[in-house]
Amino acid sequence: MSVQNNKIKPSQYDPAKHTDVERIKVESKYLRGSIQESLIDPITGSVVDDDQMLIKFHGIYQQDDRDLRNERRKQKLEPLYSFMIRARVPAGVATAKQYQQLAELAQNYSSGSLRLTTRQAFQWHGVFKRNLKKTIAGINSTLLDTIAACGDVNRNVMANPLPETSAIHQEVYAWSKKLSEHLLPKTNAFHEIWLDDKKVETSEEPIYGQTYLPRKFKTAIAIPPYNDVDVYANDMGFIAIVENNQLIGFNILVGGGMGSTHNDDETYPRVADVIGFCTPEQLLEVAENIVKVQRDYGNRQVRKLARLKYTIDRLGLDKFKAILHDYLGWSLPEPKAFEFIHNGDRYGWLQTEDKQWHLTLYIHSGRIIDNAQSQLFSGLLAIAKIHDGEFRITPNQNLIVSNITPENKSNIETLVKEYGLSIGKTETPARLNSLACVAFPTCSLAMAEAERYLPDLMSKIEALLEKYQLLNQAINIRMTGCPNGCARPFLAEIGLVGKAPGKYNLYLGASYKGDRLNKLYKENINETQILEILSVLFADYSHNRQPAEYFGDFVIRQGHIKAVANGLDFHG
């Protein structure tokens, strides 16, 4: 009897032992729950507890303003609840017209800013419950949606955001869109709740079943030599293989993931393993069956151990591959050779063979907002109104204004200067390579600042780099407010992960190419300690590095930190 049809499951698959989240999904009537009733409840700004889990599948998180939490408690008011909405944007590509409409939704219904995520999606923060349906209907009217942007399903499929770079890039982008659509949930709940469509009973989910996946699932496609999507950080990844200027297929990766829990060695980040190769025509079949293996073998009893990386380490990679081959009915051939050289963005102007121009703008932590430094929100909206091409989100939270005609280039250059937008020419390489998650005040998981604090810390780090003649050295620095890893801090040469207000764990030694984890160097340290430690390391790096040696490789060679071979080695 094949593994796929085997009815005998280990104890962790016993429904009686599943987490309460599994009950919520089973009882949800395919993601409907009582969301419609929660939306019209005038007594509270929140939705009921079970629905807080279900709305994630619709691209929504309930949050509250933590800056105001104590004051509202003193006034005997409930927290100032609002919602974060995330759009699903395969490969981060949206038209200028779509961007204009999305920005106007931010002005009308949210905090007045947009945020670009590290997974090439748009986010709106501070949307009150009374405006949820209006905002989601507005997003849908642009022909984008929020379906499966969050939740225990495959999320936004990442890919290089500029397919015009070559015919290969265009082909890979097309496959990323097909893959995103193929792995969407099939329930009509989204359209019924948010768009007032007629109710259509869902009898089954052909890929996900009644309980969907045990945990979130992330997918990316990379095109060597650039690993701009951080493909090793994903549950499932594909690396495009090109021979004689033809896309012959994809190497297949499984088991990446950044999330962990402080002081819990059972949890850890992990880079994905390369397990084989498939042709383009086999891509959807392979992806679907990897998802199905995780659906059937993922841990539904302990949610923090439910990602695919833990399934693989529990089963062993060879057994996981054997199960996958059984599901497929055929075996994956060996992977092909490839090489990555870089995982960042290339800023400024680029002209492609079709004579169109593309402008990559630097957006700190992906936050599009007007402030004292620049009128970024207003400037991008002004560009959208005169631009006929696209706005593309990079995996590093930056924005590409693409397919600018030669005739329109000077007009957009004028707006860039007028509104003080950055094309990455005045920032240091370290700042351009920095990432931060949202953290305070809206993220309920944040233990420390990230987005609001990183710019100031970077200025102090840059002073150290200048002191040691390293100001032009590219160093990958990432900060998160907690260890869930939204800004992929465990793939940073210098990773700062929040432990408590003003305190961070410092991680060192990841690969600049994004294929090796870093490791804990110092725990629970403040800004003064961070800068003292980095000063010593930068001094050593300045005097003893080898030609073209990256900082992450240097600290390992010099013995400051041990290299991490795999996720299980992360804590050792």
DRENKOLSE-170276 format. One record per residue (C-alpha): residue in three letters; x, y, z. Coordinates in steps of 0.2 Angstrom, whole numbers, plus 2048, in hexadecimal, padded with zeros to 3 digits. Layout:
<nodes>
ALAXYZ;...
</nodes>
This chain:
<nodes>
MET800800800;SER8078117FB;VAL80C81E808;GLN7FF82A801;ASN7F081E805;ASN7F7818815;LYS7EA81A822;ILE7F5817831;LYS7FC827838;PRO80782B846;SER7FF832856;GLN802844852;TYR7F5842844;ASP7E883D850;PRO7DA84A84E;ALA7D6848861;LYS7E884F864;HIS7E885D858;THR7E986F85D;ASP7DA87A85F;VAL7DF88384F;GLU7DB872846;ARG7CA87284E;ILE7C6884848;LYS7CB87F836;VAL7C086F837;GLU7B187983D;SER7B3888832;LYS7A9882823;TYR7B8884818;LEU7BE895820;ARG7AD89D822;GLY7AC89B835;SER7A28AA83D;ILE7AB8B7834;GLN79C8BF82C;GLU7948C083E;SER7A48C7845;LEU7A58D5838;ILE7948DC83D;ASP7968DB850;PRO7958EE855;ILE79B8EA867;THR7AD8E7864;GLY7BA8EC857;SER7C18DA857;VAL7BB8C9850;VAL7B88BA85B;ASP7C68AF85F;ASP7C38A1853;ASP7C18AD845;GLN7D18B6849;MET7DA8A6842;LEU7CE8A4833;ILE7D08B682D;LYS7E38B282A;PHE7DE8A781C;HIS7D58B6814;GLY7E58C0816;ILE7E18C9826;TYR7E88CA837;GLN7E08D2846;GLN7EC8DE850;ASP7EB8EC85C;ASP7F68FC85F;ARG8018F686D;ASP807908870;LEU7F690C876;ARG7F28FC87F;ASN7F6901891;GLU7ED91288F;ARG7DD90A889;ARG7DE8FD896;LYS7DE90B8A3;GLN7CF91389B;LYS7C690289C;LEU7C6901889;GLU7C98F287E;PRO7D98F2874;LEU7D98FD864;TYR7D68EF859;SER7DA8F0846;PHE7DF8E4839;MET7ED8E182D;ILE7E88DC81B;ARG7F58D4810;ALA7F28D27FD;ARG7F88C37F3;VAL8038CA7E5;PRO80C8BC7DC;ALA81F8C17D9;GLY81A8D27E0;VAL8148D97CF;ALA8068E67CE;THR8018F27C1;ALA8039057C5;LYS7F09077C4;GLN7EE8F97D1;TYR7FB9017DC;GLN7F29127DB;GLN7E290A7E0;LEU7EB9007EE;ALA7F39107F5;GLU7E29197F4;LEU7DB90B7FF;ALA7E990E80C;GLN7E492180C;ASN7D191D80E;TYR7D190E81A;SER7E290B823;SER7F091482B;GLY7F491E81B;SER803913817;LEU80790480D;ARG8148F6812;LEU81D8EB806;THR8218DA80E;THR8308CF80C;ARG8258C3803;GLN8208D07F5;ALA80F8D47FB;PHE8068E4800;GLN8008E7812;TRP7F48F3819;HIS7F58F782C;GLY7E88FF837;VAL7D88FA82E;PHE7C98FA83A;LYS7BC8ED839;ARG7AF8F8832;ASN7BB8FB823;LEU7C08E9820;LYS7B48E4812;LYS7B68F5809;THR7C98F3809;ILE7C98E1803;ALA7BB8E47F6;GLY7C68F37F0;ILE7D58E77EF;ASN7CB8DA7E5;SER7C58E87D9;THR7D78EA7D4;LEU7D88D87CF;LEU7E38D47DD;ASP7DD8CB7ED;THR7E18C57FF;ILE7DD8B37FD;ALA7EA8A8806;ALA7F68B7809;CYS7F68B081B;GLY7F08A0823;ASP7F488D823;VAL7F688C810;ASN803890803;ARG8058A3803;ASN80B8B07F6;VAL8178A87EA;MET8278B27E9;ALA8328B47D9;ASN83D8C17D1;PRO8328D07CF;LEU8398D67BE;PRO8358C97B1;GLU83A8D57A3;THR84D8D27A8;SER84C8C379C;ALA8418B6793;ILE8468AA7A1;HIS8408B67AE;GLN82F8B87A5;GLU82D8A57A4;VAL8318A37B6;TYR8258B17BB;ALA8178A87B1;TRP81A8987BB;SER81A8A27CB;LYS8088A87C7;LYS8028977C2;LEU80988F7D2;SER80189D7DD;GLU7F089A7D5;HIS7F28877D5;LEU7F58867E8;LEU7E78927EC;PRO7D988C7F8;LYS7C98887EE;THR7BC88D7FB;ASN7B089B7F6;ALA7B08A2807;PHE7BB8B1803;HIS7AE8B77F5;GLU79F8B4800;ILE7A68BD80F;TRP7AF8CC807;LEU7A68CE7F6;ASP7958C87FB;ASP7958BA7EE;LYS7878AD7EE;LYS78C89F7FA;VAL7928907F2;GLU7958807FD;THR7A787A7FD;SER7A78677FD;GLU7BA8657FD;GLU7CB86D7FB;PRO7D48627EE;ILE7E58677F4;TYR7E386C806;GLY7D486180D;GLN7C986781B;THR7D786C827;TYR7E387581A;LEU7F587481F;PRO7FC872831;ARG80588382F;LYS809891823;PHE81288C813;LYS81E897809;THR8248957F7;ALA83189E7EC;ILE83989D7DB;ALA84B8A37D9;ILE8558A67C9;PRO8688A47CB;PRO8738AD7CD;TYR8688B77D8;ASN8608B17E8;ASP8558C07EA;VAL8468B67F0;ASP8508AE7FE;VAL84B89D7F7;TYR853893806;ALA84789C812;ASN83789480B;ASP82E88480E;MET82F8807FC;GLY83A8887EF;PHE83F8867DD;ILE84F88B7D5;ALA84E88F7C2;ILE85A8857B8;VAL85F88C7A7;GLU869883799;ASN86D88B788;ASN86289A78C;GLN85388E78F;LEU84A88A7A0;ILE84C8787A1;GLY8448767B3;PHE8468797C5;ASN8508737D4;ILE84486F7E2;LEU8478757F4;VAL83D870804;GLY83D874816;GLY843886818;GLY83B891825;MET84189F831;GLY83589E840;SER83B899851;THR83789C863;HIS8448A3870;ASN84B89787C;ASP843888874;ASP84F87C86B;GLU841872863;THR83E881858;TYR84B88884C;PRO84D89083B;ARG85288582C;VAL85888781A;ALA85087D80D;ASP85886D806;VAL85A86A7F3;ILE8518597F0;GLY8508587DD;PHE84B85F7CC;CYS83B8607C2;THR8378677B1;PRO82C8777AF;GLU81D86B7AA;GLN81F8617BA;LEU8208717C6;LEU80E8727CB;GLU80D85F7CE;VAL81C85F7D9;ALA81786E7E3;GLU8058677E6;ASN80C8577EC;ILE81985F7F8;VAL80A8697FF;LYS800859801;VAL80E85080A;GLN80F85E816;ARG7FC85E818;ASP7FC84B81C;TYR80C84A827;GLY80E85B82F;ASN80C85D841;ARG7FB862846;GLN7FD85F859;VAL80B86C85C;ARG80887B852;LYS81A882855;LEU82187284D;ALA81587283F;ARG81F87A830;LEU82686F822;LYS838870829;TYR833867839;THR82A85A82F;ILE839857825;ASP845856834;ARG83984A83D;LEU83783E82E;GLY849840827;LEU84C848816;ASP84D83680D;LYS83D831814;PHE834841810;LYS83B83F7FE;ALA83582D7FD;ILE823832803;LEU8238407F6;HIS8298347E8;ASP81A8297ED;TYR80E8377EC;LEU81583C7DB;GLY81682A7D4;TRP82782E7CE;SER8388337D5;LEU8418447D3;PRO8518447C9;GLU86084B7D1;PRO86285F7D2;LYS86C8697C6;ALA87B8747C9;PHE8788867CD;GLU8808957D6;PHE87A8A47E0;ILE8858B47E1;HIS8798C07EA;ASN8688C27F2;GLY8658D57F3;ASP85D8E27E7;ARG8658EC7D9;TYR8608FE7DB;GLY85E90C7CF;TRP85A90C7BD;LEU85B8FD7B1;GLN8568FC79F;THR8518EC797;GLU8538E6785;ASP8428EC781;LYS8488FE785;GLN83C8FF794;TRP8439077A4;HIS8428FF7B6;LEU8459097C6;THR8499007D6;LEU84590B7E5;TYR84C9097F7;ILE83D907803;HIS843906815;SER83B8F681D;GLY82E8F780F;ARG824905817;ILE81C91180B;ILE818921815;ASP81B933814;ASN82793A822;ALA834947824;GLN84193E81A;SER83693C80A;GLN82593C803;LEU82692A7FE;PHE8139267FF;SER80E9367F5;GLY81D9347E9;LEU8189227E4;LEU8069277E2;ALA80B9357D7;ILE8169297CC;ALA80791C7CB;LYS7FC92A7C4;ILE80792D7B5;HIS80F91B7B3;ASP80890E7A7;GLY8139007AD;GLU8158F67BD;PHE8198F87CF;ARG8238E97D5;ILE8278E37E7;THR8388DC7EA;PRO83B8CE7F7;ASN8468DB800;GLN8378E7803;ASN83C8F37F5;LEU8328F97E6;ILE8368F87D3;VAL82C9057C8;SER82D8FA7B8;ASN82A8FC7A6;ILE82D90F7A5;THR82D915793;PRO83C91F78D;GLU83092D78B;ASN82992D79D;LYS83A92A7A5;SER83E93C7A8;ASN82D9407AF;ILE8309327BC;GLU8419387C0;THR83A9497C4;LEU82D9417D0;VAL83B9377D8;LYS8459477DC;GLU8369517E0;TYR8309457EE;GLY8419407F4;LEU84092E7EF;SER84F9237F1;ILE8579197E3;GLY8649127EE;LYS87391E7EA;THR8759277FB;GLU872918807;THR88090C80C;PRO8808FA806;ALA87D8F5817;ARG86D8FF819;LEU8678FA807;ASN8698E880D;SER8608EA81D;LEU84F8E3821;ALA8438E5830;CYS8328DE834;VAL8238E983A;ALA8248E584D;PHE81D8F2858;PRO8108F9859;THR8058EE850;CYS80C8DC850;SER8068D285F;LEU8168C785F;ALA8228D5860;MET82E8D586F;ALA8398E4869;GLU8398F185C;ALA83F8EE84A;GLU8388F983C;ARG837909846;TYR84890684E;LEU8538FF840;PRO85790F837;ASP85E917847;LEU86990884B;MET86F907839;SER87591983A;LYS880913849;ILE886903841;GLU88A90E831;ALA89591983D;LEU89F909842;LEU8A0903830;GLU8A791482B;LYS8B491483A;TYR8BB903833;GLN8BA908821;LEU8AC8FC81D;LEU89F908818;ASN89E902806;GLN89E8EF80C;ALA88D8E7809;ILE8888DE819;ASN8778D681B;ILE86E8DD82B;ARG85C8D8830;MET8528DB83F;THR8428D4846;GLY8388D7856;CYS8368C5859;PRO83D8B4853;ASN82F8B0847;GLY83B8B683A;CYS8308C182E;ALA83F8CB828;ARG8498BB826;PRO8568C0834;PHE85E8AE835;LEU8648B0824;ALA86D8C1828;GLU87F8C382A;ILE87A8CD839;GLY8698C9840;LEU8618D284E;VAL8528C9856;GLY8478D1863;LYS8478CA875;ALA8408D887F;PRO83D8EA87E;GLY84E8F1879;LYS8578E0879;TYR85C8D586B;ASN8648C4867;LEU8738C785B;TYR8768BA84E;LEU8858B9842;GLY88C8AE834;ALA87E8AC827;SER8838AB815;TYR8828BB80A;LYS87A8B07FD;GLY86C8AA808;ASP870898809;ARG87789681B;LEU86F89B82C;ASN8778A6839;LYS87A8A184B;LEU8778A985C;TYR8868B3861;LYS8808BE870;GLU86F8BD879;ASN8648CB880;ILE86F8DA87D;ASN86B8EC87B;GLU8708F986E;THR8818FE877;GLN8868EB878;ILE8818E8866;LEU88C8F7860;GLU89A8F286B;ILE89A8E0865;LEU8998E6853;SER8A78F2855;VAL8B38E485A;LEU8AD8D984C;PHE8AE8E783F;ALA8C08EB844;ASP8C58D9842;TYR8BC8D8831;SER8C48E882B;HIS8D68E282F;ASN8D48CF82C;ARG8C88CC81E;GLN8CD8C380E;PRO8C98CC7FD;ALA8B78CB7F9;GLU8B38C2809;TYR8A18C5810;PHE89F8C9822;GLY8958BA825;ASP8A28AF81E;PHE8B08B8827;VAL8A98B6839;ILE8A88A3836;ARG8BA8A282F;GLN8C18AD83D;GLY8B88A284A;HIS8AC8AF851;ILE89E8A384E;LYS89B891847;ALA89388E837;VAL881887838;ALA88087782D;ASN86D87582F;GLY85E87A83A;LEU86286C847;ASP873874849;PHE86C88684C;HIS86C88485F;GLY87B879861;
</nodes>
